[in-house]
Amino acid sequence: MSRDHVLDVIRAQIARVLPHVPPEAVTETVHLKQLGADSIDRTDILTMTMEELIAENRLDGLTPLVAFAAVPNIGALADLLFARCRR
């Protein structure tokens, strides 16, 4: 599994939660708030991403959402989740 796979899972969940956002707007340097995601949307995206990675047997369990509070952008989110994934 690669970091790119984690990024693809994040992008897929963003598309589900924020269908009005064009795919090309979802870059590694953008924050979910910049895409129009409110706190509930961000929680949904994080939870759904972790659940998919758990279902793929890549992640042992949900990470407390507070761990993501200081994540500045989608790329950093992918880094954090990838670091917690099984290789």
DSSP file (Angstrom, degrees, kcal/mol; ACC not computed):
  #  RESIDUE AA STRUCTURE BP1 BP2  ACC     N-H-->O    O-->H-N    N-H-->O    O-->H-N    TCO  KAPPA ALPHA  PHI   PSI    X-CA   Y-CA   Z-CA
    1    1 A M              0   0    0      0, 0.0     2,-0.3     0, 0.0     3,-0.0   0.000 360.0 360.0 360.0 145.1    0.0    0.0    0.0
    2    2 A S     >  -     0   0    0      1,-0.1     4,-1.5     0, 0.0     3,-0.3  -0.756 360.0-111.5-121.4 165.7    1.2    3.5   -0.8
    3    3 A R  H  > S+     0   0    0     -2,-0.3     4,-2.5     1,-0.2     5,-0.2   0.864 118.1  61.4 -61.1 -35.8    0.6    7.0    0.4
    4    4 A D  H  > S+     0   0    0      1,-0.2     4,-2.4     2,-0.2    -1,-0.2   0.868 100.1  53.9 -60.2 -36.1   -1.0    7.6   -3.0
    5    5 A H  H  > S+     0   0    0     -3,-0.3     4,-2.2     2,-0.2    -1,-0.2   0.931 108.1  49.0 -63.5 -44.2   -3.6    5.0   -2.2
    6    6 A V  H  X S+     0   0    0     -4,-1.5     4,-2.4     1,-0.2    -2,-0.2   0.924 111.1  50.5 -59.8 -44.1   -4.4    6.8    1.0
    7    7 A L  H  X S+     0   0    0     -4,-2.5     4,-2.6     1,-0.2    -1,-0.2   0.891 108.5  52.1 -61.6 -40.7   -4.7   10.0   -0.9
    8    8 A D  H  X S+     0   0    0     -4,-2.4     4,-2.2     2,-0.2    -1,-0.2   0.891 108.9  50.2 -62.4 -40.0   -7.0    8.4   -3.4
    9    9 A V  H  X S+     0   0    0     -4,-2.2     4,-2.0     2,-0.2    -2,-0.2   0.922 110.9  49.2 -64.7 -43.7   -9.3    7.1   -0.6
   10   10 A I  H  X S+     0   0    0     -4,-2.4     4,-2.4     1,-0.2    -2,-0.2   0.941 111.5  49.2 -59.6 -47.6   -9.4   10.7    0.9
   11   11 A R  H  X S+     0   0    0     -4,-2.6     4,-2.2     1,-0.2    -1,-0.2   0.880 109.0  52.8 -61.5 -38.6  -10.3   12.1   -2.5
   12   12 A A  H  X S+     0   0    0     -4,-2.2     4,-1.5     1,-0.2    -1,-0.2   0.896 110.5  47.2 -64.1 -39.5  -13.0    9.6   -3.0
   13   13 A Q  H  X S+     0   0    0     -4,-2.0     4,-2.4     2,-0.2     5,-0.3   0.870 109.3  53.5 -71.8 -35.7  -14.6   10.5    0.3
   14   14 A I  H  X S+     0   0    0     -4,-2.4     4,-3.3     1,-0.2    -2,-0.2   0.925 107.8  51.7 -61.0 -43.4  -14.3   14.2   -0.4
   15   15 A A  H  < S+     0   0    0     -4,-2.2    -1,-0.2     1,-0.2    -2,-0.2   0.859 111.3  47.8 -62.0 -35.6  -16.2   13.5   -3.7
   16   16 A R  H  < S+     0   0    0     -4,-1.5    -1,-0.2     1,-0.1    -2,-0.2   0.908 120.8  35.1 -71.0 -42.0  -18.9   11.7   -1.8
   17   17 A V  H  < S+     0   0    0     -4,-2.4    -2,-0.2     1,-0.2    -3,-0.2   0.833 130.5  31.5 -83.4 -33.7  -19.4   14.3    0.9
   18   18 A L    ><  +     0   0    0     -4,-3.3     3,-2.0    -5,-0.3    -1,-0.2  -0.590  66.2 164.1-123.5  68.0  -18.8   17.4   -1.3
   19   19 A P  T 3  S+     0   0    0      0, 0.0    -1,-0.1     0, 0.0    -4,-0.1   0.691  71.6  65.0 -64.1 -17.5  -20.1   16.4   -4.7
   20   20 A H  T 3  S+     0   0    0     -3,-0.1    -5,-0.1     2,-0.1    -2,-0.0   0.616  81.0  94.6 -78.8 -12.0  -20.1   20.0   -5.9
   21   21 A V  S <  S-     0   0    0     -3,-2.0    -3,-0.1    -7,-0.2     5,-0.1  -0.698  79.9-126.1 -84.8 123.3  -16.3   20.3   -5.6
   22   22 A P    >   -     0   0    0      0, 0.0     3,-2.1     0, 0.0     4,-0.5  -0.427  18.6-121.8 -67.3 142.2  -14.5   19.6   -8.9
   23   23 A P  G >  S+     0   0    0      0, 0.0     3,-1.4     0, 0.0    -2,-0.0   0.830 110.3  61.3 -54.0 -35.5  -11.9   16.9   -8.7
   24   24 A E  G 3  S+     0   0    0      1,-0.3    -3,-0.0     3,-0.0     0, 0.0   0.686  95.9  61.9 -68.9 -15.6   -9.1   19.3   -9.9
   25   25 A A  G <  S+     0   0    0     -3,-2.1     2,-1.5     1,-0.1    -1,-0.3   0.653  82.9  86.7 -79.9 -15.8   -9.8   21.5   -6.9
   26   26 A V    <   +     0   0    0     -3,-1.4     2,-0.2    -4,-0.5    -1,-0.1  -0.635  60.9 154.3 -90.8  83.6   -8.8   18.7   -4.5
   27   27 A T    >   -     0   0    0     -2,-1.5     3,-1.1     4,-0.1    47,-0.4  -0.626  57.3-108.6-105.4 167.0   -5.0   19.2   -4.3
   28   28 A E  T 3  S+     0   0    0      1,-0.2    47,-2.8    -2,-0.2    48,-0.4   0.731 115.3  55.6 -67.1 -21.8   -2.6   18.2   -1.6
   29   29 A T  T 3  S+     0   0    0     45,-0.2     2,-0.3    44,-0.2    -1,-0.2   0.521  88.9  92.3 -91.7  -5.0   -2.1   21.9   -0.6
   30   30 A V    <   -     0   0    0     -3,-1.1    44,-2.2    -5,-0.1     2,-0.3  -0.643  68.5-134.8 -92.7 146.8   -5.8   22.7    0.0
   31   31 A H    >>  -     0   0    0     -2,-0.3     3,-0.9    42,-0.2     4,-0.8  -0.706  24.1-117.4 -93.6 150.4   -7.5   22.5    3.4
   32   32 A L  G >4>S+     0   0    0     -2,-0.3     5,-2.1     1,-0.3     3,-0.8   0.836 115.3  60.5 -57.5 -33.3  -11.0   20.9    3.6
   33   33 A K  G >45S+     0   0    0      1,-0.2     3,-1.8     3,-0.2    -1,-0.3   0.881  98.1  58.1 -61.0 -37.4  -12.4   24.2    4.8
   34   34 A Q  G <45S+     0   0    0     -3,-0.9    -1,-0.2     1,-0.3    -2,-0.2   0.727 102.2  55.0 -66.2 -20.7  -11.2   25.8    1.6
   35   35 A L  G <<5S-     0   0    0     -3,-0.8    -1,-0.3    -4,-0.8    -2,-0.2   0.445 127.8 -99.8 -89.2  -0.9  -13.3   23.3   -0.3
   36   36 A G  T < 5S+     0   0    0     -3,-1.8     2,-0.5     1,-0.3    -3,-0.2   0.581  70.6 152.2  95.1  11.4  -16.4   24.4    1.7
   37   37 A A      < -     0   0    0     -5,-2.1    -1,-0.3    -6,-0.1    -2,-0.1  -0.634  29.4-155.7 -79.7 125.0  -16.4   21.6    4.2
   38   38 A D     >  -     0   0    0     -2,-0.5     4,-2.7     1,-0.1     5,-0.2  -0.271  40.6 -85.0 -85.3-176.8  -17.9   22.5    7.6
   39   39 A S  H  > S+     0   0    0      1,-0.2     4,-2.1     2,-0.2     5,-0.1   0.857 130.4  48.9 -62.6 -35.7  -17.0   20.6   10.8
   40   40 A I  H  > S+     0   0    0      2,-0.2     4,-2.6     1,-0.2    -1,-0.2   0.919 111.4  49.7 -69.7 -42.8  -19.5   17.9   10.2
   41   41 A D  H  > S+     0   0    0      2,-0.2     4,-2.7     1,-0.2    -2,-0.2   0.927 111.4  49.3 -59.1 -45.1  -18.3   17.4    6.6
   42   42 A R  H  X S+     0   0    0     -4,-2.7     4,-2.5     1,-0.2    -1,-0.2   0.907 111.2  49.1 -63.1 -41.7  -14.7   17.2    7.8
   43   43 A T  H  X S+     0   0    0     -4,-2.1     4,-2.8    -5,-0.2     5,-0.2   0.922 111.8  49.4 -62.4 -43.8  -15.7   14.6   10.4
   44   44 A D  H  X S+     0   0    0     -4,-2.6     4,-2.9     2,-0.2     5,-0.3   0.925 111.1  49.1 -60.7 -45.6  -17.6   12.6    7.9
   45   45 A I  H  X S+     0   0    0     -4,-2.7     4,-2.1     2,-0.2    -2,-0.2   0.932 114.8  44.6 -61.3 -46.6  -14.6   12.6    5.4
   46   46 A L  H  X S+     0   0    0     -4,-2.5     4,-2.6     2,-0.2     5,-0.2   0.941 116.2  45.5 -63.1 -48.3  -12.2   11.6    8.1
   47   47 A T  H  X S+     0   0    0     -4,-2.8     4,-2.7     1,-0.2    -2,-0.2   0.924 114.3  47.5 -63.7 -45.3  -14.4    8.8    9.5
   48   48 A M  H  X S+     0   0    0     -4,-2.9     4,-2.1    -5,-0.2    -1,-0.2   0.872 111.9  51.3 -65.2 -36.8  -15.3    7.4    6.2
   49   49 A T  H  X S+     0   0    0     -4,-2.1     4,-2.2    -5,-0.3    -2,-0.2   0.946 112.6  44.9 -64.0 -48.1  -11.7    7.4    5.1
   50   50 A M  H  X S+     0   0    0     -4,-2.6     4,-2.4     1,-0.2    -2,-0.2   0.901 111.7  53.2 -64.1 -39.9  -10.6    5.6    8.2
   51   51 A E  H  X S+     0   0    0     -4,-2.7     4,-2.5     2,-0.2    -1,-0.2   0.899 109.4  48.8 -62.4 -39.8  -13.5    3.1    7.9
   52   52 A E  H  X S+     0   0    0     -4,-2.1     4,-1.8     2,-0.2    -1,-0.2   0.920 111.7  48.6 -66.0 -42.1  -12.5    2.3    4.3
   53   53 A L  H  <>S+     0   0    0     -4,-2.2     5,-3.1     2,-0.2     6,-1.0   0.864 112.0  49.8 -65.9 -34.7   -8.9    1.8    5.3
   54   54 A I  H ><5S+     0   0    0     -4,-2.4     3,-1.9     4,-0.2    -2,-0.2   0.924 108.6  52.4 -66.0 -44.5  -10.0   -0.5    8.1
   55   55 A A  H 3<5S+     0   0    0     -4,-2.5    -2,-0.2     1,-0.3    -1,-0.2   0.831 107.5  52.1 -61.5 -32.3  -12.2   -2.5    5.7
   56   56 A E  T 3<5S-     0   0    0     -4,-1.8    -1,-0.3    -5,-0.2    -2,-0.2   0.423 117.5-117.8 -81.1   1.5   -9.2   -2.9    3.5
   57   57 A N  T < 5S+     0   0    0     -3,-1.9    -3,-0.2     2,-0.2    -2,-0.1   0.838  85.8 115.8  62.7  35.3   -7.3   -4.2    6.5
   58   58 A R      < +     0   0    0     -5,-3.1    28,-3.6     1,-0.2     2,-0.4   0.669  68.7  45.0-101.3 -24.6   -4.8   -1.3    6.2
   59   59 A L        -     0   0    0     -6,-1.0    -1,-0.2    26,-0.2    -2,-0.2  -0.960  68.7-144.5-127.4 138.7   -5.6    0.4    9.5
   60   60 A D  S    S-     0   0    0     24,-0.5     2,-0.3    -2,-0.4    -1,-0.1   0.827  72.8 -35.8 -73.8 -32.2   -6.1   -1.2   12.9
   61   61 A G  S    S-     0   0    0    -11,-0.0    -1,-0.2     0, 0.0     2,-0.1  -0.983  80.1 -52.9-175.2 175.5   -8.8    1.1   14.2
   62   62 A L        -     0   0    0     -2,-0.3   -15,-0.1    -3,-0.1     3,-0.0  -0.401  47.4-136.2 -66.8 140.2  -10.2    4.6   14.2
   63   63 A T        -     0   0    0     -2,-0.1     5,-0.1     1,-0.1   -13,-0.1  -0.810  34.4 -97.1 -93.2 136.7   -7.8    7.4   15.2
   64   64 A P    >   -     0   0    0      0, 0.0     3,-1.9     0, 0.0     4,-0.3  -0.296  30.3-129.1 -54.3 135.0   -9.2    9.9   17.7
   65   65 A L  G >  S+     0   0    0      1,-0.3     3,-2.0     2,-0.2     4,-0.3   0.769 103.2  72.1 -61.7 -26.1  -10.4   12.9   15.6
   66   66 A V  G >  S+     0   0    0      1,-0.3     3,-1.4     2,-0.2     4,-0.3   0.783  85.0  69.0 -60.1 -25.3   -8.4   15.3   17.9
   67   67 A A  G <  S+     0   0    0     -3,-1.9    -1,-0.3     1,-0.3     3,-0.3   0.707  98.8  50.4 -64.5 -19.1   -5.3   13.9   16.3
   68   68 A F  G X  S+     0   0    0     -3,-2.0     3,-1.6    -4,-0.3    -1,-0.3   0.434  79.5  99.6 -98.8  -0.8   -6.3   15.7   13.0
   69   69 A A  T <  S+     0   0    0     -3,-1.4    -1,-0.2     1,-0.3    -2,-0.1   0.837  87.6  40.7 -58.3 -37.1   -7.0   19.1   14.5
   70   70 A A  T 3  S+     0   0    0     -4,-0.3    -1,-0.3    -3,-0.3    -2,-0.1   0.334  79.6 126.3 -96.7   8.0   -3.6   20.6   13.5
   71   71 A V    <   -     0   0    0     -3,-1.6     6,-0.0     1,-0.2    -3,-0.0  -0.543  44.6-161.9 -70.1 119.6   -3.5   19.0   10.0
   72   72 A P        -     0   0    0      0, 0.0     2,-0.3     0, 0.0    -1,-0.2   0.710  59.7  -7.4 -81.0 -20.0   -3.0   22.0    7.6
   73   73 A N  S  > S-     0   0    0    -42,-0.1     4,-1.8     1,-0.1   -42,-0.2  -0.956  77.5 -85.0-163.7 177.1   -4.0   20.4    4.3
   74   74 A I  H  > S+     0   0    0    -44,-2.2     4,-2.4   -47,-0.4   -46,-0.2   0.846 121.3  56.1 -65.6 -35.4   -5.0   17.2    2.5
   75   75 A G  H  > S+     0   0    0    -47,-2.8     4,-2.2     2,-0.2    -1,-0.2   0.913 108.3  47.1 -62.8 -42.6   -1.4   16.2    1.8
   76   76 A A  H  > S+     0   0    0    -48,-0.4     4,-2.5     2,-0.2    -1,-0.2   0.847 109.7  54.7 -67.8 -33.6   -0.6   16.3    5.6
   77   77 A L  H  X S+     0   0    0     -4,-1.8     4,-2.5     2,-0.2     5,-0.2   0.926 108.4  48.4 -63.4 -44.6   -3.8   14.3    6.2
   78   78 A A  H  X S+     0   0    0     -4,-2.4     4,-2.7     1,-0.2    -2,-0.2   0.903 111.0  51.5 -61.6 -41.2   -2.6   11.7    3.8
   79   79 A D  H  X S+     0   0    0     -4,-2.2     4,-2.2     2,-0.2    -2,-0.2   0.932 110.9  47.4 -60.9 -46.5    0.8   11.6    5.5
   80   80 A L  H  X S+     0   0    0     -4,-2.5     4,-0.9     2,-0.2    -2,-0.2   0.928 115.7  43.6 -63.2 -46.6   -0.7   11.2    9.0
   81   81 A L  H >X S+     0   0    0     -4,-2.5     3,-0.7     1,-0.2     4,-0.5   0.905 112.5  52.6 -67.1 -40.4   -3.1    8.4    7.9
   82   82 A F  H >< S+     0   0    0     -4,-2.7     3,-1.1     1,-0.2    -1,-0.2   0.889 104.7  56.4 -62.1 -38.3   -0.3    6.7    5.9
   83   83 A A  H 3< S+     0   0    0     -4,-2.2    -1,-0.2     1,-0.3    -2,-0.2   0.780 109.0  47.6 -63.3 -26.1    1.9    6.7    8.9
   84   84 A R  H << S+     0   0    0     -4,-0.9   -24,-0.5    -3,-0.7    -1,-0.3   0.472  96.1  98.2 -93.2  -3.8   -0.8    4.9   10.9
   85   85 A C  S << S-     0   0    0     -3,-1.1   -26,-0.2    -4,-0.5     2,-0.2  -0.488  78.8-109.1 -86.7 154.7   -1.4    2.2    8.2
   86   86 A R              0   0    0    -28,-3.6    -1,-0.1    -2,-0.2    -2,-0.1  -0.533 360.0 360.0 -73.7 146.0    0.0   -1.3    8.0
   87   87 A R              0   0    0     -2,-0.2    -1,-0.1     0, 0.0   -29,-0.1   0.422 360.0 360.0 -97.8 360.0    2.6   -1.8    5.3
